[in-house]
Amino acid sequence: MFRQHILQRHAIINDDVISAQVRLGKVTAIIAAVNLHMIRIAFYMNLSLMYQNPVFHSISPHELIAIHKIKYYYKIVLQNARQAKLTLKFMEF
């Protein structure tokens, strides 16, 4: 049950990352960056919960791949958010 809860949380975070990536634009860049910060906090909280729980040792390779995908998407979206912020600053001048 604990493992299922973790997987559901990761699925929610993954959906948020993808939707943030799709939504990301000049107007929403700053809001997206704040949301990404919250996603990162939730991601690391989930990881620490798993490491503290013995159920973590029974997580399948497929589930570990899903965790790494979340980390990968987060990095991509963060790069896009930084680029969008630079674009906003450039357009202000």
LUMVO-473977 format. One record per residue (C-alpha): residue number from 1; x, y, z. Coordinates in pm, whole numbers, m for minus. Example, Ala and Ser with C-alpha at 12.3 -4.5 7.8 and 13.67 -1.06 7.14 Angstrom:
BEGIN
@n 1&x 1230&y m450&z 780 .
@n 2&x 1367&y m106&z 714 .
***
This chain:
BEGIN
@n 1&x 0&y 0&z 0 .
@n 2&x 284&y 240&z 84 .
@n 3&x 453&y 160&z m247 .
@n 4&x 130&y 225&z m437 .
@n 5&x 97&y 561&z m263 .
@n 6&x 450&y 656&z m370 .
@n 7&x 380&y 554&z m729 .
@n 8&x 60&y 758&z m737 .
@n 9&x 246&y 1062&z m603 .
@n 10&x 515&y 1021&z m870 .
@n 11&x 249&y 989&z m1140 .
@n 12&x 92&y 1315&z m1023 .
@n 13&x 429&y 1490&z m1018 .
@n 14&x 514&y 1353&z m1363 .
@n 15&x 183&y 1486&z m1502 .
@n 16&x 255&y 1827&z m1349 .
@n 17&x 598&y 1837&z m1510 .
@n 18&x 466&y 1751&z m1856 .
@n 19&x 179&y 2001&z m1832 .
@n 20&x 422&y 2269&z m1710 .
@n 21&x 645&y 2191&z m2006 .
@n 22&x 353&y 2228&z m2248 .
@n 23&x 218&y 2545&z m2079 .
@n 24&x 554&y 2713&z m2051 .
@n 25&x 553&y 3048&z m2227 .
@n 26&x 662&y 3407&z m2186 .
@n 27&x 373&y 3499&z m1959 .
@n 28&x 378&y 3190&z m1735 .
@n 29&x 756&y 3149&z m1703 .
@n 30&x 783&y 3279&z m1347 .
@n 31&x 475&y 3086&z m1227 .
@n 32&x 609&y 2771&z m1391 .
@n 33&x 942&y 2813&z m1212 .
@n 34&x 763&y 2837&z m876 .
@n 35&x 561&y 2525&z m957 .
@n 36&x 881&y 2343&z m1051 .
@n 37&x 1029&y 2430&z m715 .
@n 38&x 729&y 2266&z m546 .
@n 39&x 763&y 1962&z m774 .
@n 40&x 1129&y 1931&z m676 .
@n 41&x 1042&y 1946&z m304 .
@n 42&x 775&y 1676&z m346 .
@n 43&x 1013&y 1460&z m550 .
@n 44&x 1288&y 1467&z m287 .
@n 45&x 1037&y 1413&z m7 .
@n 46&x 914&y 1101&z m185 .
@n 47&x 1269&y 974&z m230 .
@n 48&x 1353&y 1024&z 135 .
@n 49&x 1032&y 845&z 237 .
@n 50&x 1126&y 550&z 18 .
@n 51&x 1479&y 529&z 155 .
@n 52&x 1348&y 527&z 511 .
@n 53&x 1093&y 255&z 440 .
@n 54&x 1186&y m114&z 396 .
@n 55&x 933&y m137&z 111 .
@n 56&x 1184&y 64&z m97 .
@n 57&x 1399&y m247&z m138 .
@n 58&x 1115&y m427&z m318 .
@n 59&x 1062&y m157&z m582 .
@n 60&x 1087&y m302&z m930 .
@n 61&x 1328&y m180&z m1201 .
@n 62&x 1027&y m43&z m1392 .
@n 63&x 934&y 176&z m1096 .
@n 64&x 1292&y 300&z m1063 .
@n 65&x 1290&y 394&z m1433 .
@n 66&x 974&y 597&z m1371 .
@n 67&x 1151&y 785&z m1091 .
@n 68&x 1446&y 864&z m1318 .
@n 69&x 1208&y 985&z m1592 .
@n 70&x 1058&y 1234&z m1347 .
@n 71&x 1404&y 1362&z m1267 .
@n 72&x 1483&y 1391&z m1640 .
@n 73&x 1160&y 1581&z m1721 .
@n 74&x 1223&y 1814&z m1429 .
@n 75&x 1565&y 1907&z m1568 .
@n 76&x 1424&y 1974&z m1916 .
@n 77&x 1142&y 2191&z m1784 .
@n 78&x 1379&y 2382&z m1557 .
@n 79&x 1604&y 2459&z m1855 .
@n 80&x 1300&y 2579&z m2052 .
@n 81&x 1189&y 2795&z m1759 .
@n 82&x 1532&y 2958&z m1738 .
@n 83&x 1528&y 3025&z m2112 .
@n 84&x 1179&y 3175&z m2091 .
@n 85&x 1290&y 3402&z m1805 .
@n 86&x 1584&y 3522&z m2014 .
@n 87&x 1345&y 3592&z m2301 .
@n 88&x 1120&y 3793&z m2068 .
@n 89&x 1413&y 4001&z m1942 .
@n 90&x 1532&y 4063&z m2298 .
@n 91&x 1184&y 4178&z m2406 .
@n 92&x 1157&y 4425&z m2115 .
@n 93&x 1441&y 4640&z m2254 .
***
